[in-house]
């Protein structure tokens, strides 16, 4: 009898533990599904109810949501257990000029980026790695011997002038400025080298998402990272140019497709300047909006986005067109990221041209019910008809 009693107790303990674990996981899921910030239109209090729609979620019903301003409300589980505080921001009706045009990007890093360290064959035939365990991939060289540098040519000249004497470098490593001491070696080609691979600029093609009434733009929906280090590039400044798509590599399972084009880095082809490179896009100012295909469109906030039909504006064959897509999944718990919802291309014309979403389409605007609600950010490698999107409110600045 005692064995049966102990076994029943064991089962009860397991049951209680399972219930407790399920409760904790459910609580965390509810907590993550609540957005940190909710934008609502002035005078439209019902939008707050839609944004915080859950039968288990309660919040004070005495909060006065006035025509403008910012508020914090406390959400709780059935009015008992506090869950999260939410920032409520009331907004006037806002419109931007939606785009969808491919643009050329040219950006210079703040300092000289160290891509990797390498081996040098010295003049005497002995190999060495002078920067090993000192410099690291992702370092930005800001100064050499106390002198600021901004480009690769300046660094090469400093190394040449050192004649093999130790050089004092100041680098930015993960936001922290660190001094390094490196000694160049005489290589077999009679030049002095530090044993580092460096880069001071990057370029590419992306899609302009919108331009606001002040001429500020948002594009891509994700940041520009270095192809070798994978780190987000620390940008000092950049320029935006007109670009022309020349060919399309269709996406297939396991291999993303690509829009191939060219950029003319000429003064009369310049559109604007790039000021910020962030995890949720690149931002700057447009100087010649007449060179873009712009159409004024009202902003739609995340609580308005629903699963179902939507439109994708993009340019793959010389002009911006609207293509039909489906929003299949919305991840409220990831509302502040650039993977907030999943979209699937259903338009036969776009599928025939590109196979779905391809590289270069990042930033293509997504409209639903006539409002700009987001932008394309990523493609699924195993299924090019599907990709992720970002809510447009996260790209406004």
QUIGI-V224465 format. One record per backbone hydrogen bond with DSSP energy under -1.0 kcal/mol. NH is the residue of the N-H (numbers start at 0). CO is the residue of the C=O. If there is no record, write none. Layout:
BEGIN
{{NH | CO} {NH | CO}}
END
This chain:
BEGIN
{{4 | 0} {5 | 1} {6 | 2} {7 | 3} {8 | 4} {9 | 5} {10 | 6} {11 | 7} {12 | 8} {13 | 9} {14 | 10} {15 | 11} {16 | 12} {17 | 13} {18 | 14} {19 | 15} {20 | 16} {21 | 17} {22 | 18} {23 | 19} {24 | 20} {25 | 21} {26 | 22} {27 | 23} {28 | 24} {29 | 25} {30 | 26} {31 | 27} {32 | 28} {37 | 86} {39 | 88} {41 | 90} {43 | 40} {46 | 43} {47 | 44} {49 | 45} {50 | 46} {51 | 47} {52 | 49} {56 | 53} {57 | 75} {65 | 63} {70 | 87} {72 | 85} {74 | 83} {75 | 57} {76 | 80} {77 | 55} {79 | 76} {80 | 76} {82 | 74} {83 | 74} {85 | 72} {86 | 35} {87 | 70} {88 | 37} {89 | 68} {90 | 39} {95 | 296} {96 | 210} {97 | 294} {98 | 208} {99 | 207} {102 | 205} {103 | 240} {104 | 203} {105 | 238} {106 | 201} {107 | 236} {108 | 199} {109 | 233} {110 | 108} {111 | 140} {112 | 198} {113 | 138} {114 | 196} {115 | 196} {117 | 194} {119 | 127} {121 | 125} {122 | 185} {124 | 121} {127 | 119} {131 | 128} {133 | 130} {134 | 130} {137 | 113} {138 | 135} {139 | 171} {140 | 111} {141 | 169} {142 | 169} {143 | 146} {144 | 167} {146 | 143} {148 | 141} {154 | 150} {155 | 151} {156 | 152} {157 | 153} {158 | 154} {159 | 155} {160 | 156} {164 | 161} {166 | 181} {168 | 179} {169 | 142} {170 | 177} {171 | 139} {172 | 175} {175 | 172} {177 | 170} {179 | 168} {181 | 166} {184 | 192} {186 | 190} {187 | 120} {189 | 186} {192 | 184} {196 | 115} {198 | 112} {201 | 106} {203 | 104} {205 | 102} {206 | 361} {207 | 100} {208 | 217} {209 | 217} {210 | 96} {211 | 215} {214 | 211} {216 | 283} {217 | 209} {218 | 281} {219 | 206} {220 | 218} {225 | 230} {229 | 225} {232 | 223} {235 | 107} {236 | 107} {238 | 105} {239 | 271} {240 | 103} {241 | 268} {243 | 261} {245 | 259} {246 | 259} {248 | 257} {250 | 353} {251 | 254} {253 | 380} {254 | 251} {257 | 248} {258 | 358} {259 | 246} {261 | 243} {265 | 263} {268 | 265} {269 | 266} {270 | 239} {271 | 239} {272 | 284} {273 | 237} {274 | 282} {275 | 282} {277 | 280} {280 | 277} {281 | 218} {282 | 275} {283 | 216} {284 | 272} {285 | 214} {286 | 270} {287 | 270} {290 | 287} {291 | 288} {293 | 291} {294 | 97} {296 | 95} {298 | 93} {299 | 371} {303 | 300} {307 | 326} {309 | 324} {310 | 366} {311 | 322} {312 | 364} {313 | 320} {320 | 313} {322 | 311} {324 | 309} {325 | 343} {326 | 307} {327 | 341} {328 | 341} {330 | 339} {333 | 330} {334 | 331} {336 | 333} {339 | 388} {340 | 388} {341 | 328} {342 | 386} {343 | 325} {344 | 384} {345 | 323} {346 | 323} {350 | 346} {351 | 347} {352 | 348} {353 | 349} {354 | 350} {356 | 383} {358 | 256} {360 | 357} {362 | 375} {363 | 360} {365 | 373} {366 | 310} {367 | 370} {370 | 367} {371 | 297} {372 | 365} {373 | 365} {374 | 389} {375 | 363} {376 | 387} {377 | 387} {379 | 385} {385 | 382} {386 | 342} {387 | 377} {388 | 340} {389 | 374} {391 | 372} {393 | 390} {394 | 391}}
END
